[in-house]
C-alpha cells in the first residue's frame, strides 16, 4: 500500500507574483494548498504564517512536516510552530539547526518517508 501525502506550498511574497511563478514553473498541479505571506498577513519565520496554513488546511501539526532550504526562515519558523522539519542543504553548510532531519538533496526524502 502506498501512502499518499497532501502537499502545500508556503512562500514569502505577494499573491500575484508567487502564483504566476508557481504556475509558470509547472508546480501548480502538485500543490493543492498555496499560502503566501500576503494572504497570511505574516512572513516566515513568524509563527503566524505557519498557524495560518494549519488552520486553512485543517491539518494537525503532528501530522505535518515542513521542508525548506533556509534555516532561519523555514526551519526556525516551523520549529516555533511545533512542526517537524526537513532542512534540504543542497550542499551548503549551515552548522547546527533545530531541523528534525537534514538532507542534501530532495531525493533523500525517500529515506525519511
N, C-alpha and C positions, 0 to 999 in steps of 0.2 A: 504494500500500500504506500502510495506517495503522499507525503504531507504537502499541503498547499499553504502558501503564505500570501497574505494581502500586503501589497507594497504601498507605501505612501512616500511622498517627497516633501521635505520641509526645507524651505530656502529663504535666505535673507534677500529681500528685494521687493520690487514693485510688481503688482499683479500682471499688468500688461506686458512688461518686458520679460518676466520669468516665464509666463505661459507661452509666449512666442518662441523663446529659446527651447523650451521643452517640446513643443510641437514640431519645430524645425529640426530638432535632433532625432525625432522618431521615438522618443521615450514615452510620449503621452499614453500610449496603449498599455504600458506596464504599470502605471501608477493611477489607480482609481481615486486616490486622495492626493491632492496637491495643496499645500498651505504655504503662503508667502508671509513674510513678516508684515507686509502691509495689511493683509487680511487679519492676521492675528493681533496686530497692534503692539507687537514686541518683536525683538530680534534675538536670534541665538547670540549668546548663551543664556539669555534671560529665561527663566523657568516658565514664564507666561506663554511663550510660543509652543513649548512642549505640552503644557497643560491644554492649550487651545486645540492642538491636533488630537490629544487623547479624548477630549470632550466631543470634538467633531466626529470622530470615528467610533465613539463608544467603546474604546479599547481599554483594557486593563493594563496598567503599566507593567505588571509582572508577566504579561504575555507578549510584550513588545521588546524589540531590540533596535537600537539606533545605530546606523552605520554611517561613519563620517571620516573625513580625512584631515580635519583640523582639530587638534587637541583643545585649544582654548574656546572655540565656538561650539563645536559639535560634542565633544566628549565631556567637557566640564558642564555644559548645559544639560545633557542627558542625565549625567550622574546626579546633578542637583534636583532633577525632576524624578529621581528614583527609577530611572530606566537603564537597563543593561545596555552596554555599548560595545561596538567594534570599531577600533581605530585602524584604518587602512593607510599604511605609511607610504606606499609606492616607493619604497627605498629610502625615504628621508629618516633621519634620526631625531627623535623628539625628546628622548630621555623618559623619565617616569611620567605616566599619566594615570588617571583613575579609570581608564578603559577596562572593561570586563575582559575583552580579548584584544590582542594586537596582531595584525596580519600585514603582509607586504603587498599582496595582490587580491583582487576580488575573487579570483579562482579559489583562494584558500577559504572562502566562506563555506565551501562544501564540507570542510573538516569540522566546522562548528555546527552546521545544521544537518 
